[in-house]
Amino acid sequence: MSYTERTLTSEFAKFMRKNPKSSVIQFSFVCELKLKKGKQRLNFKQDFQPHQIPNLLKTANSCLYHKISDMGIGMKPFDCFNVCNLASFVGVSWYTPRKKRYLYLILVKDIKDNMDRKIKSISEDDAERIALFKLDIKTK
């Protein structure tokens, strides 16, 4: 089985549900998760859809309303939500088989600052340096 962004999302959900009150992150936030393999760099132009960074910035600096689609399989928790002035992150994990894996939570403001400075991508070392949180999300 290949390790995918879907697997990363599932691991992060388990991490957050396991012990939310003792978790490092004890506040409301929004996050876009990204998975890179090996020595790949997080490329700001290729790895993000055009709407993702602007919407993350909206949740951090003002408000974003979102209606949850009725089309999905399974039960949805509610119809819609409005998020205002929340911490907004890009969560990036680098996957190399049989190596310890971390999730680096980087404030979207810091990603945008790098983009504005014409930096095109970041490595795992860069992510570790600028991340607000470095999480070992692998649960037993």
N, C-alpha and C positions, 0 to 999 in steps of 0.2 A: 504494500500500500504506500502510495506517495504522500508526503506531507504537503498539504495544501493550505490556502488561506482559510478555507472552510474549517479545516482541522484546528488552525490557530484560533479562529473565532470561537469554536466549541471549547477549547482549552481555557480561553480567557473567560468565557461565560461560567464554566465550572469553578474557576479561581474566584470570581466575584461572588458566586452563590455560596461557596463553601463556608465562608466565615466573613460576611460583609462588614461586621463591626470591628473585627480585628485586622481587616485588610489594610494595606498601606493607604489605599484610596477610600476615604470615608466621607466623600462629598459627591454631589451630583456632577456629572460631566458627560460630554459627548466625545466620541472617538471614531476615527476611521482607521481600520487595521490594514496593514500591508505586510506581505511576506516576501522576503528576498532569499535566494538560495546561494549558498557558498559565499564567494567574494563579490557578488553583484552589488551595485550601488543603488540606493533609492534615487531614481531619476524623477525630478519634479514634473517634467513635461510628459513623460511616458507613463508614469505610475499613477497619475491622478486623472480622473475625469474632469472636464472643465468646470463643473459645478461644485466639486467637493471642497476645495480650499475656500472659495467665497462663502459657501454655506457654513463651514466650520467657523469662519471669521464672524459671520452673522450671529451665530449662537454665542460667541464670546463677547461681542460688542453691542448687540441689540437683541432682536428676537427672530426666531424662525418658527413658523407654523408648518406642520406636516400632517396630512391625512394619511392614515394607514390603509392600504389597498384592501378591498374586500375579496380580492381574487386569489389570495394565497390558500394553500392547503393547511388545515388545522385551525385552531382557535386563535384569534388575535386578542391581545389583552384589553384593548379599547379602540375607539375610532380615530382619535387624533391627539396631537399634543402640541404645545407651544413651549419652546425653550428660550429662555432669556438670560443673558449674562452668565453663562456657565463656563467653567474651564473646558476648553476644547483642545483635543489632542490628536496627533497622528501617532498611532502605535505601530512600531516597526519591529519585526523579528527576523533574524537571519537564521536560516536552517542549513546545517551541515550534518549529515548522518553521524550518529554516535557522539555528537558534541553537545555540551550543555547549551541550552537555548534561553535567551532572555527576550523580554518585550520591553522596548524602550518607548516610554511615553513622552513625546515631544510636544510642547505647546504649539498650536497652529501658528501663533504669532511668530515664533522662532523659525518655523518653516517658511512663512511669508517673508520674514526679514532676509533669510538666505536667498530666496527667489529674487527679491528686490535688489540684492547685491550681485545679481547675475550669476550666483552659484547654481550650477545645473543639477548637481547630485551630491549625496553624502554617503559615506562608508559606514560600516558598523562602528568603527572607532569615533567618527564624527558624531554619530547618534548617541553613543555612550557619553560623550563630552557635553552635549547640549540637552540631553533628556532630563526632565524633571524627576522622573521615576524610572528605575531599572527593576523590572519584576521577573522573578522566576515563577512562571505561571503553571509549570507542570505540577499537576495534583496527583496524589497517589490513588 
